Amino acid sequence: MRLTNTQLQNFIKNIKLKQEDMPKYREQVNSLMEKLENKIKDDKRTGLKVTKSMIAGSWKKGTILRPTGDNPIDIDLVLFVEGEDLKDDIKKLHDFIIQYLGEIYPQKDLHQDVDAEGNTKAITITFSGTGLQIDIVPVVPLKFPKEFVWQPQRGGGGKYITSVTKQLNFSKQRKTNNDSYTAIVRAIKWWRNYKELQPTDNESGLSSFAIELIVSSLEIYKEPQKIIEDGLIEFFQFVSVSKFPVIKFDTAINDIPKFDTPIFIADSTNNENNTAKKITQIKWNEIVKEANEAFESLNIAISRNFEGDTIDEWKNVFGPSFNING
């Protein structure tokens, strides 16, 4: 039997971050944002200046999940930083931010609570009380293209040009076009976490951004799936195909470059950026296998005549906590 949007929204309500829990996380982020801005402003050694800061990622896009033991709340804090010496010594920017974090939170162990050495674009700080992880993402505004930034990676890694504001507007447009968009994305992220396909410190995986972009591509170049069940089945079928297509966006700048990675999922603002660059062939094979099993289970669920049998198939996909009761 088929499950209605009303039934599946009950499941989504159980996996999303509750509205009443948001203020404690928001206060922590705002406090860190203010302290970092003041540190950079007051440090005359650097010549750095924070011109703007904003919360981005799943929190801002409205697709964030409630925390679980293995998957804490993760919030992106973007700092727009300007300074004369940035292009000559970008490592200095990350080093100063790590130093500031040590001064702001002297009780923290920079080797345990702060990702001080990672080869990433963000510096992650963990708060043990709430379990919140904040990814501090310093970016350098560009004069051209307009609204774009350079998002440097620690330890090198070339130029990563993107637009944070355009990414957020892109996500907002998807929600405007389809009321079920965030529910579909949230459910897929929950499936990914249950099947342990998410990126970790030691292994590549299917990022939340990549999930959003696959769903968005299907909605733009096929049609928005207003029925949540159909949107999930379409996603799992699409990912499980033998030859996964290159995903690009007509509204993004630049073209797809040559690549040697298993798949290519372009950033919605710049087709040169492969958001799935770190996914290995072994991990992608695992993702395809799980997606195919999810596709088959949800189709079997539709063929079942009794609700209990249908729910059992959905639990194969989303775990024993799957529940459609309000």
C-alpha positions as CSV (number, residue, x, y, z in Angstrom):
1,M,0.0,0.0,0.0
2,R,1.1,3.6,-0.6
3,L,1.9,6.0,2.2
4,T,0.4,9.5,2.0
5,N,2.2,12.8,2.5
6,T,0.4,13.2,5.8
7,Q,1.7,9.9,7.1
8,L,5.2,10.5,5.9
9,Q,5.3,14.0,7.3
10,N,4.7,12.4,10.7
11,F,8.0,10.5,10.1
12,I,9.7,13.7,9.1
13,K,8.4,15.4,12.2
14,N,10.2,12.8,14.3
15,I,13.6,13.1,12.5
16,K,13.8,16.9,12.1
17,L,15.4,19.2,14.7
18,K,12.5,20.3,17.0
19,Q,11.7,24.0,16.9
20,E,12.0,24.3,20.7
21,D,15.6,22.9,20.7
22,M,16.9,25.4,18.2
23,P,17.4,28.5,20.5
24,K,20.2,26.8,22.5
25,Y,22.2,26.0,19.4
26,R,21.5,29.4,17.8
27,E,22.8,31.2,21.0
28,Q,26.0,29.1,20.9
29,V,26.6,30.0,17.2
30,N,25.8,33.7,17.7
31,S,28.1,33.8,20.7
32,L,31.0,32.3,18.7
33,M,30.3,34.5,15.7
34,E,30.5,37.7,17.9
35,K,33.6,36.6,19.7
36,L,35.5,35.7,16.5
37,E,34.5,38.9,14.8
38,N,35.8,40.9,17.8
39,K,39.1,38.9,18.0
40,I,39.8,39.5,14.3
41,K,38.9,43.2,14.6
42,D,41.0,43.8,17.7
43,D,44.1,41.9,16.4
44,K,46.2,44.6,14.6
45,R,48.9,42.1,13.6
46,T,46.9,40.5,10.8
47,G,45.3,43.2,8.7
48,L,42.3,41.0,8.5
49,K,38.7,42.2,8.6
50,V,35.4,40.3,8.8
51,T,33.0,42.1,6.5
52,K,30.1,39.8,7.0
53,S,29.2,36.5,8.7
54,M,26.3,34.2,8.2
55,I,24.9,30.8,9.1
56,A,24.7,28.4,6.1
57,G,24.3,24.7,5.4
58,S,21.4,22.5,6.4
59,W,20.4,24.8,9.3
60,K,19.8,27.7,7.0
61,K,18.3,25.6,4.2
62,G,15.8,24.0,6.6
63,T,16.9,20.4,6.1
64,I,18.6,19.8,9.4
65,L,18.0,16.6,11.3
66,R,17.7,16.0,15.0
67,P,20.9,14.9,16.6
68,T,21.7,11.2,17.2
69,G,24.6,9.5,18.9
70,D,26.7,9.3,15.8
71,N,25.3,12.4,14.0
72,P,25.4,15.6,16.1
73,I,24.0,18.9,15.1
74,D,26.4,20.4,12.5
75,I,26.1,24.2,11.7
76,D,28.1,26.1,9.1
77,L,29.4,29.5,10.1
78,V,30.7,31.4,7.1
79,L,33.1,34.3,7.7
80,F,33.7,36.8,4.9
81,V,37.3,37.9,5.5
82,E,39.3,40.6,3.7
83,G,42.9,41.5,4.0
84,E,45.9,42.6,1.8
85,D,48.0,39.6,2.5
86,L,45.4,36.8,2.1
87,K,46.3,35.8,-1.4
88,D,50.0,35.5,-0.5
89,D,49.6,33.5,2.7
90,I,46.1,32.0,3.0
91,K,47.4,29.5,5.7
92,K,47.7,32.5,8.0
93,L,44.0,32.9,8.0
94,H,43.2,29.4,9.2
95,D,46.1,29.5,11.7
96,F,44.8,32.8,13.2
97,I,41.3,31.4,13.6
98,I,42.5,28.3,15.4
99,Q,44.6,30.6,17.7
100,Y,41.5,32.7,18.4
101,L,39.5,29.7,19.2
102,G,42.1,28.7,21.8
103,E,41.9,32.2,23.3
104,I,38.1,32.3,23.3
105,Y,37.7,28.8,24.8
106,P,40.9,28.3,26.9
107,Q,39.3,25.3,28.6
108,K,39.1,23.4,25.3
109,D,41.7,20.9,24.0
110,L,42.6,22.2,20.5
111,H,43.7,18.7,19.5
112,Q,40.4,17.1,20.7
113,D,37.7,19.8,20.5
114,V,39.0,21.7,17.4
115,D,40.0,20.2,14.0
116,A,43.3,22.1,14.0
117,E,45.1,20.0,11.4
118,G,42.5,18.8,9.0
119,N,42.9,19.2,5.2
120,T,39.5,20.8,4.8
121,K,37.9,24.1,3.9
122,A,36.4,24.4,7.4
123,I,37.7,24.4,11.0
124,T,35.4,22.4,13.2
125,I,34.9,23.1,16.9
126,T,32.8,20.8,19.1
127,F,30.9,21.8,22.2
128,S,30.5,18.8,24.6
129,G,27.6,20.2,26.5
130,T,25.1,20.4,23.6
131,G,27.1,18.1,21.2
132,L,27.0,20.9,18.7
133,Q,29.6,21.0,16.0
134,I,30.3,24.3,14.3
135,D,32.2,24.3,10.9
136,I,33.9,27.7,10.6
137,V,34.3,28.4,6.9
138,P,36.4,31.5,6.1
139,V,35.9,32.8,2.6
140,V,37.4,35.7,0.6
141,P,35.0,37.8,-1.4
142,L,35.8,38.3,-5.1
143,K,35.1,41.4,-7.1
144,F,34.2,39.2,-10.1
145,P,32.0,37.2,-10.5
146,K,29.6,39.2,-8.4
147,E,28.5,37.6,-5.1
148,F,31.2,34.9,-5.4
149,V,33.9,34.0,-3.0
150,W,37.2,32.1,-2.8
151,Q,36.8,29.3,-0.3
152,P,40.4,28.2,0.4
153,Q,41.4,24.8,1.7
154,R,43.9,24.3,4.4
155,G,47.1,22.7,3.1
156,G,46.5,23.9,-0.5
157,G,44.0,22.3,-2.8
158,G,43.6,25.0,-5.5
159,K,40.9,27.5,-6.0
160,Y,37.4,26.7,-5.0
161,I,35.1,29.5,-6.2
162,T,31.5,29.4,-5.1
163,S,28.7,31.7,-3.9
164,V,27.2,31.1,-0.5
165,T,24.3,33.5,-1.0
166,K,23.4,32.0,-4.4
167,Q,23.5,28.5,-2.9
168,L,21.0,29.6,-0.2
169,N,18.8,31.3,-2.8
170,F,19.0,28.1,-5.0
171,S,17.7,26.0,-2.0
172,K,15.0,28.6,-1.2
173,Q,13.8,28.4,-4.8
174,R,13.5,24.6,-4.6
175,K,11.4,24.9,-1.4
176,T,9.2,27.6,-3.1
177,N,8.6,25.3,-6.1
178,N,7.9,22.2,-4.1
179,D,6.5,22.0,-0.5
180,S,7.8,18.4,-0.3
181,Y,11.4,19.2,-1.2
182,T,12.7,19.5,2.4
183,A,10.9,16.4,3.5
184,I,12.4,14.4,0.7
185,V,15.9,15.7,1.4
186,R,15.5,15.0,5.2
187,A,14.3,11.5,4.6
188,I,17.2,10.7,2.3
189,K,19.7,12.1,4.8
190,W,18.2,9.9,7.5
191,W,18.6,6.9,5.2
192,R,22.2,7.8,4.5
193,N,23.0,8.1,8.2
194,Y,21.1,4.8,9.0
195,K,23.1,3.0,6.3
196,E,26.4,4.7,7.5
197,L,27.0,6.3,4.1
198,Q,27.8,9.8,5.5
199,P,31.3,11.3,5.3
200,T,33.4,10.8,8.4
201,D,36.9,12.0,9.6
202,N,38.4,8.8,8.1
203,E,36.2,8.0,5.1
204,S,34.5,9.7,2.2
205,G,30.7,9.5,1.9
206,L,27.5,11.1,0.6
207,S,27.4,14.6,1.8
208,S,24.2,16.5,2.6
209,F,25.0,19.0,-0.1
210,A,25.4,16.2,-2.7
211,I,22.0,14.8,-1.7
212,E,20.4,18.3,-2.1
213,L,21.9,18.7,-5.5
214,I,20.8,15.3,-6.8
215,V,17.2,16.0,-5.6
216,S,17.4,19.5,-7.1
217,S,18.6,18.2,-10.4
218,L,15.8,15.7,-10.6
219,E,13.2,18.5,-9.8
220,I,14.7,21.0,-12.3
221,Y,15.2,18.7,-15.2
222,K,12.3,16.3,-14.7
223,E,9.6,17.7,-12.5
224,P,9.1,18.5,-8.8
225,Q,7.8,15.5,-6.9
226,K,4.9,16.7,-4.7
227,I,4.3,13.2,-3.4
228,I,7.1,12.4,-0.9
229,E,7.0,8.7,-1.6
230,D,7.5,9.2,-5.3
231,G,10.3,11.6,-4.7
232,L,12.2,9.0,-2.6
233,I,11.6,6.2,-5.1
234,E,12.8,8.5,-7.9
235,F,16.0,9.4,-6.0
236,F,16.9,5.8,-5.1
237,Q,16.2,4.6,-8.7
238,F,18.4,7.5,-10.1
239,V,21.3,6.8,-7.8
240,S,21.2,3.0,-8.4
241,V,21.6,3.2,-12.2
242,S,24.7,1.4,-13.7
243,K,26.1,4.6,-15.2
244,F,25.5,7.6,-13.0
245,P,25.2,10.8,-15.2
246,V,27.2,13.9,-14.7
247,I,25.1,16.5,-12.8
248,K,25.4,20.1,-13.8
249,F,23.3,23.2,-13.6
250,D,22.4,25.6,-16.4
251,T,22.3,28.6,-14.0
252,A,25.8,27.9,-12.7
253,I,29.0,29.6,-14.1
254,N,31.6,27.6,-16.0
255,D,31.6,24.1,-17.5
256,I,32.4,20.7,-16.2
257,P,36.1,20.2,-16.3
258,K,38.0,16.9,-17.0
259,F,37.7,14.6,-14.0
260,D,38.9,11.2,-12.9
261,T,36.5,10.6,-10.0
262,P,33.8,8.0,-10.0
263,I,31.0,10.6,-10.3
264,F,30.6,14.4,-10.7
265,I,27.9,16.4,-9.0
266,A,28.4,20.1,-9.7
267,D,27.9,22.9,-7.2
268,S,24.7,24.7,-8.0
269,T,26.6,27.9,-8.5
270,N,29.8,26.7,-10.3
271,N,30.0,23.7,-12.5
272,E,33.7,23.4,-12.0
273,N,33.2,22.3,-8.4
274,N,32.7,18.6,-7.9
275,T,30.9,18.2,-4.6
276,A,31.4,14.4,-4.8
277,K,35.1,14.7,-5.4
278,K,36.1,12.7,-2.3
279,I,33.8,9.7,-2.9
280,T,35.9,6.7,-3.8
281,Q,34.8,4.0,-6.2
282,I,34.5,1.6,-3.3
283,K,32.2,3.9,-1.4
284,W,30.2,4.8,-4.5
285,N,29.6,1.1,-5.1
286,E,28.3,0.8,-1.6
287,I,26.0,3.8,-2.0
288,V,24.6,2.4,-5.3
289,K,24.0,-1.0,-3.7
290,E,22.1,0.5,-0.7
291,A,20.1,2.8,-3.1
292,N,19.1,-0.2,-5.2
293,E,18.0,-2.1,-2.1
294,A,16.0,1.0,-0.9
295,F,14.4,1.3,-4.4
296,E,13.3,-2.4,-4.4
297,S,12.0,-2.2,-0.7
298,L,9.8,0.8,-1.4
299,N,8.4,-0.8,-4.5
300,I,7.7,-4.0,-2.5
301,A,6.1,-1.8,0.2
302,I,3.6,-0.4,-2.3
303,S,2.6,-4.0,-3.4
304,R,1.8,-5.1,0.2
305,N,-1.8,-5.2,1.1
306,F,-1.5,-4.6,4.9
307,E,-0.1,-1.5,6.6
308,G,2.1,-3.6,9.0
309,D,3.8,-5.3,6.1
310,T,4.3,-2.0,4.3
311,I,5.9,-0.4,7.4
312,D,8.3,-3.4,7.7
313,E,9.6,-2.7,4.2
314,W,10.0,1.0,5.0
315,K,11.9,0.1,8.2
316,N,14.4,-1.9,6.0
317,V,15.2,1.5,4.4
318,F,15.0,4.0,7.2
319,G,15.5,1.8,10.3
320,P,13.5,0.5,13.2
321,S,12.5,4.1,14.4
322,F,10.5,4.6,11.2
323,N,7.0,5.6,12.4
324,I,4.1,7.2,10.5
325,N,1.9,7.9,13.6
326,G,1.5,11.5,14.7
